[in-house]
Amino acid sequence: MNVRPLGEKMLIKRIEAQGKTAGGIVLPDTAKEKPREGKVIAIGDGKLLKNGERAKFQVKKGERVLFSSYGGTEVKIDGEEYLLMSEDDILAIIE
């Protein structure tokens, strides 16, 4: 399925968290926090400005990003989980 977000929205695929702590302790699934890191899969056209033009995104498709814990809406597409969120929920680009 092909998904194209609208406006200032973007589609993010979470990057799974490691199952071990730095000390080597294996964490069960119930103890893991949801990852706040992901890869940009698709972006919309940009935010509509008052003058009728579209603002350009600061992030690009394919970049790894860090986002806020409660940002976005979880969606399932073809059995895979994604987040649909606004660019305002993105905190940083990971290089």
Residue, then its C-alpha position, 0 to 999 in steps of 0.5 A: m500500500n502506498v501512503r502519502p501524508l497530507g499537509e505538514k504530516m509525516l509517516i515514521k517507522r519506529i526503530e526498535a530499542q535494544g533488548k539489553t541494558a548497557g550492563g548486559i541485562v536482557l530486558p523482557d518486552t514488558a519492561k522496554e520503553k517504546p523507542r523514540e527514534g525512527k526513520v522518515i518513510a514519507i512526508g506531506d506537502g508542507k504546512l500551508l502558510k497565510n500567503g498560500e505557499r507551502a513551508k518546506f520540511q526541515v527533515k527529508k525522507g529516509e532520515r533518522v529522527l528523534f521524536s517526543s514520547y507522546g507525539g504522533t498517532e499510531v497506525k497499522i499499514d499492511g500489518e506494520e506499525y507506523l506513526l503519523m505525526s506533525e513536524d512539530d513532534i520531531l525533536a532532532i535529526i540523528e546524523 
